[in-house]
Amino acid sequence: MEFVEFSLERIQSLYENLVDHNLSDSGVHPYNLRELLTADQLEKMLEVELGYGWTNGSPELRTSIANLYKDRNADNVIVTNGSAEANILMVMAMLDPGDELIVVVPNYLQIWGFAKAIGVVVKELPLREELGWVPDLGDLEALISPRTKMITICHPNNPTGSLLPKEAMTQLVDFARKHDLWLHADEVYKGSELNGIESPSFADMYEKSIVTSGLSKALALPGLRIGWLVGPEKEIYRAWQGKDYTSITASAVSEYVADIVVQPGKREDILARSRRILNDNVGLLADWLNTNNNLFSCILPKAGGMAFVRYQMDINSSELVHRLREERSIMLLPGDVYGMDGFIRLGVGAPKSHIETGLHHLADFARSNF
């Protein structure tokens, strides 16, 4: 099996911990355990036995996750080590060599790359900047063939922070149903909608949907490494078969904390914090864009911890990012990693002072060099 280099992850893993101002992250500034848990919960955590748990996730945690969706139970859920493992298990369970997969792009390209590695034929449906980073669903019909098996979408979107209107979500479901396709949605940013209105889950809209989510992005807890798949019982069982060959089980401590976090009241408190941080920082970004509108432009995100910023300088995006890292010690993601030169992904989930300093350096660098 041969993998295309996952450039997005590679560039972050090489450099994000070596700069003074990391603006490459797409999540919200994380909690520490003292901020997240009560004294009683922390004390109980110390009593958690550090043994093997349930390989598909504890029944309690799976039930709590199932309760976030309509008409689901523990058998509709598998708990994974981060949403990244959930994506891998989904591909292994649902797709075979020669199947065709339609990927809505730009996208976090893990599924795109892993599916290609196992021999799946990948076709791309572009989000259109002129439509506010939503797709023209009329383009879907031309991508369909007798071998098409699934459509996958990241919603809310990474890297643009865009959202499908509810009617477009319904149209996408209707299209999948018409062609008897599986619909996969990576919903790890769900709940971070800046207007406070949480989008419905595709899991609640379509009988042949399978959804990836987790604690890493909207819920600001990437270090717990807890993700999940939600879908029909038969397909979740197939994913469980695959998990026996990957990580076996998640951390017992992480599962304990996760079951606290996904309770409705606690989850809403965390999401409210995320939205406060994101709204504050997107406002800061909007002001900065107005000041520097001869160099940068952006359709502001509606959700998620990042913005996809177009720049007007005559320089390749990877070269720009490396120069900023070397000369100003700030880290961004180049549009190249999404196959879209001329853009940079800029994180908006960090502390405000951190973003202010990074934006100052970015504008000063651009004015000084172009």
N, C-alpha and C positions, 0 to 999 in steps of 0.2 A: 504494500500500500504506500503510495507516494503522496505527500501532502504539499500543497502550495503553502509557502511561508505565510503565517498569520501575521502580517506586517503590523497591524494595529497593536497586537499584544507584544510583539517583539520589541518595537520601539519604546513602548512604555516600560517594559521590564528592564530594558537596558539603561534607561536614563531618568525615569521619573523620580527616583530616590537620590539623584545626584545634583538636583537643581535647588535653588533657593525658593523659586515660585513655580509650583507645579499646577498649571492650568490645563492639564491634559485629562484629568479625571472627569467621568461623566455622572458621578453620583453626588450625594449630599454629604457634607462633612459628618463623619461618623461619631457615634456616641462612645463613651467608655462605660464600663459596667456599673460604676457608681452613679453615673447620670441616669442610666437606663432602669436599674432595679432598685427596689426598696431594700432596706437593711435586712428585713426578714427573708426576702427572696435571695439576697446574697448569701445569707447564712444557710438557707436550704440548699443552695447550689454547692456549698462545700460538702454536702452529704451525698452528692450524686456519685454513684459507683462508676468508675472509669473502665467499664467492661464493654463487650460487644452488645449493641442493641439490636433492634429489629432491622433486618437488612433493607426493608422497604420503608422504614420509619416507624416510630412508636405509634401504636393505635391511637393514643391520646392526641399526638401532634397531627396525625393524618386526619382525624376527626375534626380538629380545630381548623385545619386548612380547608377541609371539605365544606365547613360551615360558611366560608367566605363566598361560596358559589351556590347556585340554586340546585336543589334536588340531587345533591351529591353526598356520598358517604366515604368512609375510610378506604374502601376498595377502589374508589375513583382517583386515589392520590398515591404517588410515590414520592418520598422525600429523598433528596439528592445532596451531594456535596457541591453546593452552589448551583445557580441556574445553568452554568456551563456544562456540568455533568448531565443535567436534565435535557439539554439540547442534544448532546451526544446519544443519550439513551433513546430519545425520540427518533433520531435518524436511524439508529440500529434497529429499532422495533418496527418502524413504519415504512422504510424505503429499501428497495433492492436494486442491484446493478441493472441498468437499463431503464429504470423508472425515470420519469421526468418530473422535476420540481421547479415550480415558479417561485422565484425569490423577489420580493418587493425591495428595490434598492434606491438609495443607499441604505445600508443595513449593517448591524454587527455581523461580520461575515464568517462567523464560526460554522453555522449550518451550511452556508454556501461552500466553504472549503472542505468540510468533513464529508458532505454528500458527494462532492466531486471525487474525493479520495476513494470512496467505495464503489465508484462507477455509475453514480446517478448523473443523468443529463440535467444540467441546471440552465434554466432560462430566466431572464431578468425583466421585471416590470418596473420602469422607473417612476419614482416620485418626481413631479414636475415643479420646478421652482416657480414658474409663472402661475401655477395654480395654488401657491402657498405650501409647497412640498406635500401635496397629496397626489395620488395617481389618477390618470385618466382611465377609469375602469373599462372604457371602450377598447383600450389596447389589449385587454386580456384575451379576447376571443381569438386573436391571431396567434397566440402562444399555445393554444390548446391542441393536443394531438391525442390519439388513442392511448398513448403511454403516459399521459399526464396523470399524476397521482395526488399531488398536494400543492397547495399554495402556502407560503410562509411569509409572515409579516411581523415586523417589530412595531408594537403599538402600545403606548406612544413611541415615536420613532427615535432611534439612535442612527445618525447624529443630528438630525434637524430639529428635534423637539416638536415635530408636527403631530397633529391629531386628525383622524378621519372624523368628519361630521357623522352623527348617528345615522343619517340616511345613507351615507357611503358605506358604513359598516354593514347595514342591512343589504345593500346592493351586492357587496362582496360575498356575504353569506348566501344570498339568492343565487349568485353565479356559481359558487361552489356546489350548492345543492343541485342546481340544474345539470351540472356536469358530473355529479356524484364524486366530488373531490374531497379529500381531507383538507382541512384548514387549520394550520398551526399558527399560533400567535405567541410571540415573546412579549409578555406583559409585565416585565420587571420594573418598568417605569410607571405602571398604573397606580394611581393615587397621588401622583405628583402634579396633577393638572393645576396650573397656576390660578385658574378661576374658582378652584375649590369644588368643581363638579366632577366627580369621578366617572370616568367612562365605563360603560358596561363591559363585561368580559365576553369575549367570543365564546367562552365555554358555556355561557348562559343563552347563547343565541343560535347554536347549531349543533345538531346531534353528532356530526362527524368533525367536531373540533377537538383539538388537543392543545393545551395551554402550558407554557413555561412561565414560571414566576419565581420569586425568592425575596430574600431580605437585603440584597446588596445595594439597590439603587434608590428607589423611592423611600424605602424604609431605613436607609443610612446605616446598614449593619453588614458591610461586606466581609468583615473579619470573622463572622460566625460561620460563613460558608454553608449556608442552608438555602437550598432551592427546592423546587418541586415541579412535577408534572400533574396536570389534572385532565382527565379524559374518560372515555368509556372503559369499563372494567376490563374487557378483554385486552385492549391495547395497553393499559397500565400494567396488566400482568405480564405482557410480553416485555415491557420495559424493565420490569423487575427481574425477569430472566437475564437480561443484559447486565443489570447492576451486580449480579453475582460474579460477573467477569471484570468489573471495573473496581469500585471502591468498597464493596461489601456493605459498609454501613457508615452513617454520619457520626459525628462526635456526640457522645452522650451529653456533654455539657452544653453544646450548641443546641441540641434538641430541647433541653430543659429551658433555655432562654427563649428559643423560638416559640415554644408553646405559650409563653407569657406575652410575647410580642404580637402574635396574631390574634389575640383576643380583641374583640371589636373596639372596646374603649381604649386600650393601650395602642392598638394600631392607629386609631384616629388621632391620638395625641402625637404620635410620631409623625404621621403624615402632615398634621397641622404645622409642626416645627419645620418640616421639609419645605412646605409651601411658603412659610414666612421667609426662610432663607433664600429660596429661589426667587420669589417676587422682589425682594429687596435687591438682589444681585442683578436680576434682569433689568430692573429700573436703572441701576448703575450703568449697565452695559448700554442701554438705550441712550442715556445722556452722552456716554463716551462716543457712540456711533454718530450722534448728531454733531459732536465737536470735530470728528475725524471723517466726515462723510465723503471727503475727496479721496480717501484711501481705503475705507472699509464700508461694507453694507451687510445687512442681515435681515432676513425674515425672522423676527424674534420668536423664540420657542414658546409653545403653549404648555409644555410639560417637560419633565426630565431635567437632568443636571448639566446640560450643555447647549451651546449655540453653534450653528454652522455659519461661519462668517466668510463672506467673499471679500477678497482683497484686490486692489487695483495695481499692485506693483508687478514689474516685469521680472518675476523670479519663480522658479519651481517651488511648490509647497514644501517638499521635503528639504530642499536647500534652505528655504526660509526658516523652517523649524529648527534645523541644526545650527544655523547661524545665531538665532535667538538664544538657543541653549548655550552655545559656546561664548557668545559675547555679552549676553544679559542674564544668564542663568534663569531663564524662564522656559517652561516646557509646555508646548501645545502639540496637537496632533495634526499632521498634514492631511489635506484632502486626498492625497495620493493613496493613502491606505484604504480609501473607499473607491478608488478609481476615479476621483474627481479633483484634478489639479485646479488651482485657483481658489481653493477654500482652505480654511483651518477650522478645526473643532476646538472650541474654547469652553472650558468648564465653568459653570456658574453656581456650583454647589459648595465652594470653599468659603471660609470666613471672608467677610466683605473687605477687610483691610488687605488681605492676601490678593484678592482680585484687583483692588484699586492699584496696588503696587505693580502687579503684572501688566495691567492695561496701560499704565504710565510708561513702562519700559517698552511695550509693544508699539505705542504711538511714537515715542521718541526715536526708537530704532527706525521706524518707517520714514519719519520726517528727515532723519539724518542721512539716510542712504538712498532715498528714491525721490 
